[in-house]
Amino acid sequence: MTFSFKKLAVAVAAVAAVSLAGAGQARAGIFLRLTDGVTTQTFFSAANTATFNTSIDNYGAVTVGADTNAPGGAVGLLTTTLVATANATGVTRDLTLEAEVVNSNNINDLTRFTSPTAPTLFLTSTVTNTGGGNNPNDRSQFTSVALGAFPGSVAIASTVAAIPGTSSNGPIPFGDGTGYYLVNQIVLDAVTAGSPTISVVGQSLVSAVVPEPGTMAAALTGLLFVGGLGLRRRSK
């Protein structure tokens, strides 16, 4: 499995630098970047929710999506979904999907979450995988990145889950009291050609207090709209 922490950190830092220098704010949009390590596709929605259908590498059917409640509420949320089905034959590569909450009129300007706001905030990362062939080696990794607006306190919460399965990491403290930005990344192992579809749903949750398990469960309710699908990783 390819976990591109370095590339993700560099990308987030670059976009955050533009955001901090940007003037004004617009309503939230969603920017998605999908790559198999050779080909990269990008998608943009000027709304706070996005869903796109595509194909890449040897995956004949891929759906990518994200939604957010930016500029926030009692908690700040960014949920990202990757659903992939491999073709009947041929070798497949790993898939990496990155999602950024951006200003609707400028994809190079991250949208600042303004709620909740506190000197210390807490980031929790949760991934739920459905489908798959019950192979214990099937897994995905989900990474949440939260950046304080200024001077830039950063939290990274990464978690790995089997397919099917669920895993969480956090809460991790961060923040500077002036708002924050959210970026997600899903990495899905290459899958066996002709295997069932797999669904990966990852969520970043930011709260002003350490979240109770019930709060996290409530935030996830209704978000697994692609549940019941499955996929299988390439046999080792």
Contacts in CASP RR format, 6 or more apart in sequence:
PFRMAT RR
TARGET T0000
AUTHOR 0000-0000-0000
METHOD contacts of the structure
MODEL  1
MTFSFKKLAVAVAAVAAVSLAGAGQARAGIFLRLTDGVTTQTFFSAANTA
TFNTSIDNYGAVTVGADTNAPGGAVGLLTTTLVATANATGVTRDLTLEAE
VVNSNNINDLTRFTSPTAPTLFLTSTVTNTGGGNNPNDRSQFTSVALGAF
PGSVAIASTVAAIPGTSSNGPIPFGDGTGYYLVNQIVLDAVTAGSPTISV
VGQSLVSAVVPEPGTMAAALTGLLFVGGLGLRRRSK
1 94 0 8 1.000
1 139 0 8 1.000
1 141 0 8 1.000
1 187 0 8 1.000
1 189 0 8 1.000
2 37 0 8 1.000
2 94 0 8 1.000
2 96 0 8 1.000
2 187 0 8 1.000
3 141 0 8 1.000
3 143 0 8 1.000
3 158 0 8 1.000
3 187 0 8 1.000
4 96 0 8 1.000
4 185 0 8 1.000
4 187 0 8 1.000
5 143 0 8 1.000
5 156 0 8 1.000
5 158 0 8 1.000
8 98 0 8 1.000
8 143 0 8 1.000
8 145 0 8 1.000
8 183 0 8 1.000
8 185 0 8 1.000
9 145 0 8 1.000
9 156 0 8 1.000
11 98 0 8 1.000
11 183 0 8 1.000
12 145 0 8 1.000
12 147 0 8 1.000
12 181 0 8 1.000
12 183 0 8 1.000
15 100 0 8 1.000
15 102 0 8 1.000
15 108 0 8 1.000
15 109 0 8 1.000
15 110 0 8 1.000
15 183 0 8 1.000
16 110 0 8 1.000
16 147 0 8 1.000
16 152 0 8 1.000
16 181 0 8 1.000
18 108 0 8 1.000
18 109 0 8 1.000
18 110 0 8 1.000
19 109 0 8 1.000
19 110 0 8 1.000
19 112 0 8 1.000
19 181 0 8 1.000
20 149 0 8 1.000
20 150 0 8 1.000
22 109 0 8 1.000
25 103 0 8 1.000
25 111 0 8 1.000
25 112 0 8 1.000
26 103 0 8 1.000
26 104 0 8 1.000
26 105 0 8 1.000
26 106 0 8 1.000
26 111 0 8 1.000
27 46 0 8 1.000
27 48 0 8 1.000
27 103 0 8 1.000
27 104 0 8 1.000
27 111 0 8 1.000
28 47 0 8 1.000
28 48 0 8 1.000
28 68 0 8 1.000
28 70 0 8 1.000
28 71 0 8 1.000
28 101 0 8 1.000
28 102 0 8 1.000
28 103 0 8 1.000
28 104 0 8 1.000
28 111 0 8 1.000
29 44 0 8 1.000
29 45 0 8 1.000
29 46 0 8 1.000
29 47 0 8 1.000
29 48 0 8 1.000
29 50 0 8 1.000
29 68 0 8 1.000
29 70 0 8 1.000
29 101 0 8 1.000
29 102 0 8 1.000
29 103 0 8 1.000
29 104 0 8 1.000
29 111 0 8 1.000
30 44 0 8 1.000
30 45 0 8 1.000
30 47 0 8 1.000
30 48 0 8 1.000
30 49 0 8 1.000
30 50 0 8 1.000
30 65 0 8 1.000
30 66 0 8 1.000
30 67 0 8 1.000
30 68 0 8 1.000
30 99 0 8 1.000
30 100 0 8 1.000
30 101 0 8 1.000
30 102 0 8 1.000
31 42 0 8 1.000
31 43 0 8 1.000
31 44 0 8 1.000
31 99 0 8 1.000
31 100 0 8 1.000
31 102 0 8 1.000
31 107 0 8 1.000
32 42 0 8 1.000
32 43 0 8 1.000
32 44 0 8 1.000
32 50 0 8 1.000
32 52 0 8 1.000
32 64 0 8 1.000
32 65 0 8 1.000
32 66 0 8 1.000
32 97 0 8 1.000
32 98 0 8 1.000
32 99 0 8 1.000
32 100 0 8 1.000
33 40 0 8 1.000
33 41 0 8 1.000
33 42 0 8 1.000
33 97 0 8 1.000
33 98 0 8 1.000
33 99 0 8 1.000
33 100 0 8 1.000
34 40 0 8 1.000
34 41 0 8 1.000
34 42 0 8 1.000
34 43 0 8 1.000
34 54 0 8 1.000
34 56 0 8 1.000
34 62 0 8 1.000
34 64 0 8 1.000
34 82 0 8 1.000
34 95 0 8 1.000
34 96 0 8 1.000
34 97 0 8 1.000
35 41 0 8 1.000
35 56 0 8 1.000
35 95 0 8 1.000
35 96 0 8 1.000
36 56 0 8 1.000
36 57 0 8 1.000
36 59 0 8 1.000
36 93 0 8 1.000
36 94 0 8 1.000
36 95 0 8 1.000
36 96 0 8 1.000
37 93 0 8 1.000
37 94 0 8 1.000
37 96 0 8 1.000
38 57 0 8 1.000
38 93 0 8 1.000
39 56 0 8 1.000
39 57 0 8 1.000
41 54 0 8 1.000
41 56 0 8 1.000
43 50 0 8 1.000
43 52 0 8 1.000
43 54 0 8 1.000
43 64 0 8 1.000
43 65 0 8 1.000
44 50 0 8 1.000
44 102 0 8 1.000
44 107 0 8 1.000
46 104 0 8 1.000
46 105 0 8 1.000
47 104 0 8 1.000
48 67 0 8 1.000
48 68 0 8 1.000
48 69 0 8 1.000
48 70 0 8 1.000
48 101 0 8 1.000
49 66 0 8 1.000
49 67 0 8 1.000
49 68 0 8 1.000
50 65 0 8 1.000
50 66 0 8 1.000
50 67 0 8 1.000
51 63 0 8 1.000
51 64 0 8 1.000
51 65 0 8 1.000
51 81 0 8 1.000
52 63 0 8 1.000
52 64 0 8 1.000
52 65 0 8 1.000
53 61 0 8 1.000
53 62 0 8 1.000
53 63 0 8 1.000
54 62 0 8 1.000
54 63 0 8 1.000
54 64 0 8 1.000
55 61 0 8 1.000
55 62 0 8 1.000
56 62 0 8 1.000
56 95 0 8 1.000
57 92 0 8 1.000
57 93 0 8 1.000
57 95 0 8 1.000
58 86 0 8 1.000
58 87 0 8 1.000
58 90 0 8 1.000
58 91 0 8 1.000
58 92 0 8 1.000
58 93 0 8 1.000
58 193 0 8 1.000
59 84 0 8 1.000
59 85 0 8 1.000
59 86 0 8 1.000
59 87 0 8 1.000
59 92 0 8 1.000
59 95 0 8 1.000
59 191 0 8 1.000
60 85 0 8 1.000
60 86 0 8 1.000
60 87 0 8 1.000
61 83 0 8 1.000
61 84 0 8 1.000
61 85 0 8 1.000
61 197 0 8 1.000
62 82 0 8 1.000
62 83 0 8 1.000
62 84 0 8 1.000
62 85 0 8 1.000
62 95 0 8 1.000
63 81 0 8 1.000
63 82 0 8 1.000
63 83 0 8 1.000
63 84 0 8 1.000
63 226 0 8 1.000
64 81 0 8 1.000
64 82 0 8 1.000
64 83 0 8 1.000
64 97 0 8 1.000
65 80 0 8 1.000
65 81 0 8 1.000
65 82 0 8 1.000
65 99 0 8 1.000
66 78 0 8 1.000
66 79 0 8 1.000
66 80 0 8 1.000
66 81 0 8 1.000
66 99 0 8 1.000
66 184 0 8 1.000
67 77 0 8 1.000
67 78 0 8 1.000
67 79 0 8 1.000
67 223 0 8 1.000
68 76 0 8 1.000
68 77 0 8 1.000
68 78 0 8 1.000
68 79 0 8 1.000
68 101 0 8 1.000
68 182 0 8 1.000
69 75 0 8 1.000
69 76 0 8 1.000
69 77 0 8 1.000
70 76 0 8 1.000
70 78 0 8 1.000
70 101 0 8 1.000
70 111 0 8 1.000
70 113 0 8 1.000
70 182 0 8 1.000
71 111 0 8 1.000
71 112 0 8 1.000
71 113 0 8 1.000
71 114 0 8 1.000
71 115 0 8 1.000
72 113 0 8 1.000
72 114 0 8 1.000
72 115 0 8 1.000
72 116 0 8 1.000
73 115 0 8 1.000
73 116 0 8 1.000
74 115 0 8 1.000
74 116 0 8 1.000
74 207 0 8 1.000
75 116 0 8 1.000
75 205 0 8 1.000
75 206 0 8 1.000
75 207 0 8 1.000
75 211 0 8 1.000
75 215 0 8 1.000
75 219 0 8 1.000
76 113 0 8 1.000
76 115 0 8 1.000
76 116 0 8 1.000
76 182 0 8 1.000
76 204 0 8 1.000
76 205 0 8 1.000
76 206 0 8 1.000
76 207 0 8 1.000
77 203 0 8 1.000
77 204 0 8 1.000
77 205 0 8 1.000
77 206 0 8 1.000
77 219 0 8 1.000
78 99 0 8 1.000
78 101 0 8 1.000
78 144 0 8 1.000
78 182 0 8 1.000
78 183 0 8 1.000
78 184 0 8 1.000
78 203 0 8 1.000
78 204 0 8 1.000
79 201 0 8 1.000
79 202 0 8 1.000
79 203 0 8 1.000
79 204 0 8 1.000
79 223 0 8 1.000
80 97 0 8 1.000
80 99 0 8 1.000
80 142 0 8 1.000
80 184 0 8 1.000
80 186 0 8 1.000
80 201 0 8 1.000
80 202 0 8 1.000
80 203 0 8 1.000
81 199 0 8 1.000
81 200 0 8 1.000
81 201 0 8 1.000
81 202 0 8 1.000
81 225 0 8 1.000
81 226 0 8 1.000
82 95 0 8 1.000
82 97 0 8 1.000
82 140 0 8 1.000
82 186 0 8 1.000
82 188 0 8 1.000
82 199 0 8 1.000
82 200 0 8 1.000
83 197 0 8 1.000
83 198 0 8 1.000
83 199 0 8 1.000
83 200 0 8 1.000
83 226 0 8 1.000
83 229 0 8 1.000
84 95 0 8 1.000
84 188 0 8 1.000
84 191 0 8 1.000
84 197 0 8 1.000
84 198 0 8 1.000
84 231 0 8 1.000
85 194 0 8 1.000
85 196 0 8 1.000
85 197 0 8 1.000
85 198 0 8 1.000
85 231 0 8 1.000
86 92 0 8 1.000
86 191 0 8 1.000
86 192 0 8 1.000
86 193 0 8 1.000
86 194 0 8 1.000
86 195 0 8 1.000
86 231 0 8 1.000
87 193 0 8 1.000
87 194 0 8 1.000
88 193 0 8 1.000
88 194 0 8 1.000
89 193 0 8 1.000
89 194 0 8 1.000
90 193 0 8 1.000
91 190 0 8 1.000
91 193 0 8 1.000
91 234 0 8 1.000
92 190 0 8 1.000
92 191 0 8 1.000
92 192 0 8 1.000
92 193 0 8 1.000
92 234 0 8 1.000
93 190 0 8 1.000
94 187 0 8 1.000
94 188 0 8 1.000
94 189 0 8 1.000
94 190 0 8 1.000
95 186 0 8 1.000
95 187 0 8 1.000
95 188 0 8 1.000
95 190 0 8 1.000
96 185 0 8 1.000
96 186 0 8 1.000
96 187 0 8 1.000
96 188 0 8 1.000
97 185 0 8 1.000
97 186 0 8 1.000
97 188 0 8 1.000
98 183 0 8 1.000
98 184 0 8 1.000
98 185 0 8 1.000
99 183 0 8 1.000
99 184 0 8 1.000
99 185 0 8 1.000
100 110 0 8 1.000
100 182 0 8 1.000
100 183 0 8 1.000
101 110 0 8 1.000
101 111 0 8 1.000
101 113 0 8 1.000
101 181 0 8 1.000
101 182 0 8 1.000
101 183 0 8 1.000
102 108 0 8 1.000
102 109 0 8 1.000
102 110 0 8 1.000
102 111 0 8 1.000
103 109 0 8 1.000
103 110 0 8 1.000
103 111 0 8 1.000
110 147 0 8 1.000
110 181 0 8 1.000
110 183 0 8 1.000
111 181 0 8 1.000
112 149 0 8 1.000
112 179 0 8 1.000
112 180 0 8 1.000
112 181 0 8 1.000
113 179 0 8 1.000
113 180 0 8 1.000
113 181 0 8 1.000
113 182 0 8 1.000
113 206 0 8 1.000
114 179 0 8 1.000
116 206 0 8 1.000
116 207 0 8 1.000
116 208 0 8 1.000
117 177 0 8 1.000
117 178 0 8 1.000
117 179 0 8 1.000
117 208 0 8 1.000
118 175 0 8 1.000
118 177 0 8 1.000
118 208 0 8 1.000
119 175 0 8 1.000
119 176 0 8 1.000
119 177 0 8 1.000
120 173 0 8 1.000
120 174 0 8 1.000
120 175 0 8 1.000
121 146 0 8 1.000
121 173 0 8 1.000
121 174 0 8 1.000
121 175 0 8 1.000
121 177 0 8 1.000
121 180 0 8 1.000
121 206 0 8 1.000
121 207 0 8 1.000
121 208 0 8 1.000
122 170 0 8 1.000
122 171 0 8 1.000
122 172 0 8 1.000
122 173 0 8 1.000
122 174 0 8 1.000
122 206 0 8 1.000
122 207 0 8 1.000
122 208 0 8 1.000
122 209 0 8 1.000
122 210 0 8 1.000
122 211 0 8 1.000
123 144 0 8 1.000
123 146 0 8 1.000
123 155 0 8 1.000
123 157 0 8 1.000
123 170 0 8 1.000
123 171 0 8 1.000
123 172 0 8 1.000
123 174 0 8 1.000
123 204 0 8 1.000
123 205 0 8 1.000
123 206 0 8 1.000
124 144 0 8 1.000
124 157 0 8 1.000
124 168 0 8 1.000
124 169 0 8 1.000
124 170 0 8 1.000
124 171 0 8 1.000
124 172 0 8 1.000
124 204 0 8 1.000
124 205 0 8 1.000
124 206 0 8 1.000
124 207 0 8 1.000
124 211 0 8 1.000
124 216 0 8 1.000
125 142 0 8 1.000
125 143 0 8 1.000
125 144 0 8 1.000
125 157 0 8 1.000
125 158 0 8 1.000
125 159 0 8 1.000
125 168 0 8 1.000
125 169 0 8 1.000
125 170 0 8 1.000
125 202 0 8 1.000
125 203 0 8 1.000
125 204 0 8 1.000
125 205 0 8 1.000
126 142 0 8 1.000
126 159 0 8 1.000
126 166 0 8 1.000
126 167 0 8 1.000
126 168 0 8 1.000
126 202 0 8 1.000
126 203 0 8 1.000
126 205 0 8 1.000
126 216 0 8 1.000
126 220 0 8 1.000
127 140 0 8 1.000
127 141 0 8 1.000
127 142 0 8 1.000
127 159 0 8 1.000
127 160 0 8 1.000
127 161 0 8 1.000
127 166 0 8 1.000
127 167 0 8 1.000
127 168 0 8 1.000
127 186 0 8 1.000
127 200 0 8 1.000
127 201 0 8 1.000
127 202 0 8 1.000
127 203 0 8 1.000
128 161 0 8 1.000
128 165 0 8 1.000
128 166 0 8 1.000
128 200 0 8 1.000
128 201 0 8 1.000
128 202 0 8 1.000
128 220 0 8 1.000
128 224 0 8 1.000
129 138 0 8 1.000
129 139 0 8 1.000
129 140 0 8 1.000
129 161 0 8 1.000
129 162 0 8 1.000
129 163 0 8 1.000
129 164 0 8 1.000
129 165 0 8 1.000
129 166 0 8 1.000
129 198 0 8 1.000
129 199 0 8 1.000
129 200 0 8 1.000
129 201 0 8 1.000
130 163 0 8 1.000
130 164 0 8 1.000
130 165 0 8 1.000
130 198 0 8 1.000
130 199 0 8 1.000
130 201 0 8 1.000
130 224 0 8 1.000
130 226 0 8 1.000
130 227 0 8 1.000
130 228 0 8 1.000
130 229 0 8 1.000
130 230 0 8 1.000
131 163 0 8 1.000
131 164 0 8 1.000
131 196 0 8 1.000
131 197 0 8 1.000
131 198 0 8 1.000
131 199 0 8 1.000
131 227 0 8 1.000
131 228 0 8 1.000
131 229 0 8 1.000
131 230 0 8 1.000
131 231 0 8 1.000
132 138 0 8 1.000
132 163 0 8 1.000
132 164 0 8 1.000
132 195 0 8 1.000
132 196 0 8 1.000
132 197 0 8 1.000
132 198 0 8 1.000
132 230 0 8 1.000
132 231 0 8 1.000
132 232 0 8 1.000
133 163 0 8 1.000
133 195 0 8 1.000
133 196 0 8 1.000
133 230 0 8 1.000
133 231 0 8 1.000
133 232 0 8 1.000
134 164 0 8 1.000
135 163 0 8 1.000
135 232 0 8 1.000
135 233 0 8 1.000
136 162 0 8 1.000
137 233 0 8 1.000
137 236 0 8 1.000
138 162 0 8 1.000
138 163 0 8 1.000
138 189 0 8 1.000
138 198 0 8 1.000
138 231 0 8 1.000
138 232 0 8 1.000
138 233 0 8 1.000
139 160 0 8 1.000
139 161 0 8 1.000
139 162 0 8 1.000
139 163 0 8 1.000
139 189 0 8 1.000
139 233 0 8 1.000
140 160 0 8 1.000
140 161 0 8 1.000
140 163 0 8 1.000
140 186 0 8 1.000
140 187 0 8 1.000
140 188 0 8 1.000
140 189 0 8 1.000
140 198 0 8 1.000
140 200 0 8 1.000
141 158 0 8 1.000
141 159 0 8 1.000
141 160 0 8 1.000
141 186 0 8 1.000
141 187 0 8 1.000
142 158 0 8 1.000
142 159 0 8 1.000
142 160 0 8 1.000
142 161 0 8 1.000
142 167 0 8 1.000
142 184 0 8 1.000
142 185 0 8 1.000
142 186 0 8 1.000
142 187 0 8 1.000
142 200 0 8 1.000
142 202 0 8 1.000
143 156 0 8 1.000
143 157 0 8 1.000
143 158 0 8 1.000
143 159 0 8 1.000
143 184 0 8 1.000
143 185 0 8 1.000
143 187 0 8 1.000
144 155 0 8 1.000
144 156 0 8 1.000
144 157 0 8 1.000
144 158 0 8 1.000
144 182 0 8 1.000
144 183 0 8 1.000
144 184 0 8 1.000
144 203 0 8 1.000
144 204 0 8 1.000
145 154 0 8 1.000
145 155 0 8 1.000
145 156 0 8 1.000
145 182 0 8 1.000
145 183 0 8 1.000
145 184 0 8 1.000
145 185 0 8 1.000
145 204 0 8 1.000
146 154 0 8 1.000
146 155 0 8 1.000
146 157 0 8 1.000
146 174 0 8 1.000
146 175 0 8 1.000
146 180 0 8 1.000
146 181 0 8 1.000
146 182 0 8 1.000
146 204 0 8 1.000
146 206 0 8 1.000
147 153 0 8 1.000
147 154 0 8 1.000
147 174 0 8 1.000
147 180 0 8 1.000
147 181 0 8 1.000
147 183 0 8 1.000
148 154 0 8 1.000
148 174 0 8 1.000
148 175 0 8 1.000
148 176 0 8 1.000
148 177 0 8 1.000
148 178 0 8 1.000
148 179 0 8 1.000
148 180 0 8 1.000
148 181 0 8 1.000
149 176 0 8 1.000
149 177 0 8 1.000
149 178 0 8 1.000
149 179 0 8 1.000
149 180 0 8 1.000
149 181 0 8 1.000
150 176 0 8 1.000
150 178 0 8 1.000
151 176 0 8 1.000
152 175 0 8 1.000
152 176 0 8 1.000
153 174 0 8 1.000
153 175 0 8 1.000
153 176 0 8 1.000
154 174 0 8 1.000
155 172 0 8 1.000
155 173 0 8 1.000
155 174 0 8 1.000
155 175 0 8 1.000
156 172 0 8 1.000
157 169 0 8 1.000
157 170 0 8 1.000
157 172 0 8 1.000
157 204 0 8 1.000
158 169 0 8 1.000
159 167 0 8 1.000
159 168 0 8 1.000
159 169 0 8 1.000
160 167 0 8 1.000
161 167 0 8 1.000
163 198 0 8 1.000
163 200 0 8 1.000
163 230 0 8 1.000
163 231 0 8 1.000
163 233 0 8 1.000
164 230 0 8 1.000
168 216 0 8 1.000
171 207 0 8 1.000
171 210 0 8 1.000
171 211 0 8 1.000
174 180 0 8 1.000
180 206 0 8 1.000
182 204 0 8 1.000
182 206 0 8 1.000
184 202 0 8 1.000
184 204 0 8 1.000
186 200 0 8 1.000
186 202 0 8 1.000
188 198 0 8 1.000
188 200 0 8 1.000
188 231 0 8 1.000
189 233 0 8 1.000
189 234 0 8 1.000
190 233 0 8 1.000
190 234 0 8 1.000
191 198 0 8 1.000
191 231 0 8 1.000
191 232 0 8 1.000
191 233 0 8 1.000
191 234 0 8 1.000
192 232 0 8 1.000
192 233 0 8 1.000
192 234 0 8 1.000
192 235 0 8 1.000
195 230 0 8 1.000
195 231 0 8 1.000
195 232 0 8 1.000
196 229 0 8 1.000
196 230 0 8 1.000
196 231 0 8 1.000
196 232 0 8 1.000
197 229 0 8 1.000
197 230 0 8 1.000
197 231 0 8 1.000
198 229 0 8 1.000
198 230 0 8 1.000
198 231 0 8 1.000
198 232 0 8 1.000
199 224 0 8 1.000
199 226 0 8 1.000
199 227 0 8 1.000
199 228 0 8 1.000
199 229 0 8 1.000
199 230 0 8 1.000
199 231 0 8 1.000
201 223 0 8 1.000
201 224 0 8 1.000
201 226 0 8 1.000
201 227 0 8 1.000
203 219 0 8 1.000
203 220 0 8 1.000
203 223 0 8 1.000
205 211 0 8 1.000
205 216 0 8 1.000
205 219 0 8 1.000
207 215 0 8 1.000
END
